[in-house]
Amino acid sequence: MTTTFLIILTLILWAISGAANGVTDTLQFHYSTSIFRKLNPLFWDPKLSWRNKYRDGDPEKGARFPGSTTWLVWTTDALHLFDTISRKAAQLSACFLITAAAGWPLWAVLPALVGVKVAANVGFHIVYSRLEKRM
């Protein structure tokens, strides 16, 4: 992989990450005045769509399907989908840079992505699942 290609790929991935992050912030803070208000609110309106991950939209009834509240939450609504796109594009960019800097073959991007994902999940779990309950 040439340096020029790596730079262009990294910039494209960060542009995708930024665009997806722009969608999530628009949905969270400006949904009612955005272009998304004209689309299906059950998928696009975060005040409603967060319930899609639960059976009959009721958190008391549990997950709508296996993984809908964890690793497949990105399939349930626009906010989670674009948040996932944003994070994955940034993580993939980091993995291309890591493998290039280490001189590893291109296929090593996949195990690097797994490592980056595990590290991100550990950080998330520490804050979301542990510290939040102690405050």
C-alpha positions as CSV (number, residue, x, y, z in Angstrom):
1,M,0.0,0.0,0.0
2,T,1.6,3.3,-1.1
3,T,1.8,6.2,1.3
4,T,-0.4,8.4,-0.9
5,F,-3.1,5.7,-1.1
6,L,-3.0,5.3,2.7
7,I,-3.3,9.0,3.3
8,I,-6.3,9.3,0.9
9,L,-7.9,6.2,2.4
10,T,-7.5,7.6,5.9
11,L,-9.0,11.0,4.9
12,I,-12.0,9.3,3.2
13,L,-12.6,7.1,6.3
14,W,-12.4,10.2,8.5
15,A,-14.8,12.1,6.2
16,I,-17.3,9.2,6.4
17,S,-16.8,9.1,10.2
18,G,-17.5,12.9,10.4
19,A,-20.5,12.7,8.2
20,A,-22.0,9.9,10.2
21,N,-21.3,11.8,13.4
22,G,-23.1,14.8,11.9
23,V,-26.2,12.6,11.3
24,T,-26.2,11.3,14.9
25,D,-25.8,14.9,16.3
26,T,-28.6,16.1,14.0
27,L,-30.9,13.3,15.1
28,Q,-30.1,13.9,18.8
29,F,-30.3,17.6,18.9
30,H,-32.1,18.9,15.8
31,Y,-34.4,16.1,14.6
32,S,-37.5,18.3,14.6
33,T,-35.9,20.8,12.2
34,S,-33.9,18.4,10.1
35,I,-34.5,16.7,6.8
36,F,-34.9,13.5,8.7
37,R,-38.2,14.5,10.2
38,K,-39.8,13.8,6.8
39,L,-38.7,10.1,7.0
40,N,-40.2,7.3,9.0
41,P,-40.1,8.5,12.6
42,L,-40.1,5.0,14.0
43,F,-36.6,4.6,12.6
44,W,-35.3,8.2,12.5
45,D,-36.7,10.0,15.6
46,P,-34.5,9.0,18.5
47,K,-37.3,9.9,21.0
48,L,-39.2,7.0,19.4
49,S,-36.7,4.7,17.7
50,W,-34.7,3.7,20.8
51,R,-37.6,1.4,21.6
52,N,-37.0,-0.6,18.4
53,K,-34.5,-2.8,20.2
54,Y,-37.2,-4.1,22.6
55,R,-40.0,-6.6,22.0
56,D,-43.2,-4.6,21.3
57,G,-41.1,-1.4,22.1
58,D,-41.2,-2.3,25.8
59,P,-37.9,-2.6,27.7
60,E,-39.7,-4.7,30.3
61,K,-40.3,-7.4,27.6
62,G,-36.6,-7.7,26.8
63,A,-34.7,-7.7,23.6
64,R,-36.6,-7.7,20.3
65,F,-34.2,-10.3,18.9
66,P,-30.9,-11.8,20.0
67,G,-28.3,-9.0,20.0
68,S,-30.8,-6.2,19.5
69,T,-29.7,-4.5,22.7
70,T,-25.9,-5.2,22.2
71,W,-23.9,-6.1,19.2
72,L,-26.8,-5.8,16.7
73,V,-28.3,-2.6,18.1
74,W,-27.0,-0.7,15.0
75,T,-29.8,-2.5,13.0
76,T,-32.6,-1.1,15.1
77,D,-32.6,2.6,14.4
78,A,-30.8,5.4,12.6
79,L,-29.1,6.9,15.6
80,H,-27.3,3.6,16.4
81,L,-26.7,2.9,12.7
82,F,-24.9,6.1,12.1
83,D,-23.1,6.1,15.4
84,T,-21.7,2.6,14.4
85,I,-20.7,3.8,11.0
86,S,-18.9,6.8,12.6
87,R,-17.0,4.6,15.0
88,K,-16.2,1.8,12.6
89,A,-14.8,4.3,10.0
90,A,-12.5,5.8,12.6
91,Q,-11.4,2.4,13.9
92,L,-10.8,1.1,10.4
93,S,-8.7,4.2,9.7
94,A,-6.6,3.5,12.8
95,C,-6.2,-0.1,11.8
96,F,-4.9,0.8,8.3
97,L,-2.4,3.1,9.9
98,I,-1.3,0.6,12.6
99,T,-0.7,-2.2,10.0
100,A,1.1,0.2,7.6
101,A,3.3,1.5,10.4
102,A,4.1,-2.0,11.6
103,G,4.9,-3.2,8.1
104,W,2.3,-5.9,8.4
105,P,0.4,-7.3,5.3
106,L,-2.9,-5.8,4.3
107,W,-4.9,-8.8,5.7
108,A,-3.6,-7.9,9.2
109,V,-6.1,-5.0,9.1
110,L,-8.8,-7.5,10.2
111,P,-7.1,-8.8,13.4
112,A,-6.1,-5.2,14.1
113,L,-9.8,-4.2,13.8
114,V,-10.7,-6.9,16.3
115,G,-8.1,-5.6,18.7
116,V,-9.3,-2.0,18.4
117,K,-12.9,-3.1,18.9
118,V,-12.0,-5.1,22.0
119,A,-10.1,-2.2,23.4
120,A,-13.0,0.2,22.7
121,N,-15.5,-2.3,24.2
122,V,-13.4,-2.7,27.4
123,G,-13.3,1.1,27.8
124,F,-17.1,1.4,27.2
125,H,-17.9,-1.5,29.6
126,I,-15.8,0.1,32.4
127,V,-17.6,3.4,32.1
128,Y,-21.2,2.3,31.1
129,S,-21.6,-0.9,33.1
130,R,-19.5,-0.2,36.2
131,L,-18.8,3.5,37.0
132,E,-22.4,4.5,36.1
133,K,-23.8,2.3,38.9
134,R,-21.5,3.7,41.5
135,M,-22.4,7.4,40.9
